[in-house]
């Protein structure tokens, strides 16, 4: 297993940034490893929502499905969506 982290400072309200980052359709705009990202069922993102991501890291393709374990939102000074993911690479 590996962990990838990145950070930057953005001069926008945290709510605006979180809304942009949490929109699966927009993830390929800011994450160059993601080729496609989509919610697998209709409605708002909530506990149990499944999001499928297709992408490529270091030349290897991956297919990942994440299921939300909490409701996306703000916790103190941070915003988070906790999820469990399964990934296959080829």
C-alpha positions as CSV (number, residue, x, y, z in Angstrom):
1,X,0.0,0.0,0.0
2,X,1.2,3.5,-0.7
3,X,0.1,7.0,0.4
4,X,0.0,10.1,-1.8
5,X,-0.2,13.6,-0.3
6,X,-0.2,17.1,-1.8
7,X,-0.9,20.5,-0.5
8,X,-1.2,24.1,-1.6
9,X,-2.7,27.4,-0.4
10,X,-5.7,28.8,-2.2
11,X,-7.1,32.2,-1.5
12,X,-10.7,31.3,-1.6
13,X,-13.3,30.5,1.1
14,X,-12.9,26.9,2.3
15,X,-16.6,26.2,1.4
16,X,-16.0,27.2,-2.2
17,X,-12.8,25.1,-2.5
18,X,-14.4,22.1,-0.8
19,X,-17.4,22.2,-3.2
20,X,-15.0,22.3,-6.2
21,X,-12.7,19.5,-4.9
22,X,-15.6,17.3,-3.7
23,X,-17.4,17.3,-7.1
24,X,-16.4,14.0,-8.8
25,X,-17.0,15.4,-12.3
26,X,-14.3,18.1,-11.7
27,X,-11.6,15.8,-10.2
28,X,-9.9,15.3,-13.6
29,X,-9.5,19.1,-13.8
30,X,-7.2,19.3,-10.8
31,X,-5.8,15.7,-10.5
32,X,-3.7,14.8,-13.6
33,X,-3.7,11.1,-12.6
34,X,-7.5,10.9,-12.9
35,X,-8.9,10.2,-16.4
36,X,-12.5,9.8,-15.4
37,X,-14.5,10.0,-12.1
38,X,-18.2,9.5,-11.6
39,X,-20.8,8.8,-9.0
40,X,-22.4,5.4,-9.5
41,X,-25.9,6.3,-8.3
42,X,-28.1,9.4,-8.6
43,X,-28.5,12.0,-5.9
44,X,-26.2,13.9,-3.5
45,X,-23.0,12.4,-2.1
46,X,-23.7,10.8,1.3
47,X,-22.9,7.8,3.4
48,X,-22.8,4.8,1.1
49,X,-22.3,6.8,-2.1
50,X,-20.0,4.9,-4.5
51,X,-17.6,6.8,-6.7
52,X,-15.6,5.1,-9.5
53,X,-12.3,6.6,-10.6
54,X,-10.3,5.5,-13.7
55,X,-6.8,6.9,-14.0
56,X,-3.1,6.4,-14.6
57,X,-0.1,6.7,-12.2
58,X,3.5,6.1,-13.3
59,X,2.2,4.5,-16.5
60,X,-0.1,2.0,-14.7
61,X,-3.8,2.2,-15.2
62,X,-6.1,1.9,-12.2
63,X,-9.8,1.4,-11.5
64,X,-10.8,2.5,-8.1
65,X,-14.2,2.5,-6.3
66,X,-14.7,4.4,-3.1
67,X,-17.6,4.2,-0.8
68,X,-18.4,7.1,1.6
69,X,-18.2,6.4,5.3
70,X,-19.4,9.8,6.4
71,X,-21.3,12.7,4.9
72,X,-19.0,15.2,3.1
73,X,-18.6,18.3,5.1
74,X,-16.6,20.5,7.4
75,X,-15.0,19.5,10.7
76,X,-13.6,22.5,12.5
77,X,-11.1,24.2,10.2
78,X,-10.9,21.3,7.7
79,X,-13.2,19.6,5.2
80,X,-13.2,15.9,4.7
81,X,-14.9,12.9,3.1
82,X,-13.8,9.7,4.7
83,X,-14.1,6.7,2.3
84,X,-13.0,3.1,1.9
85,X,-11.5,2.3,-1.6
86,X,-10.6,-0.7,-3.5
87,X,-8.2,-0.4,-6.4
88,X,-7.1,-2.6,-9.2
89,X,-4.2,-1.7,-11.4
90,X,-3.1,-3.1,-14.7
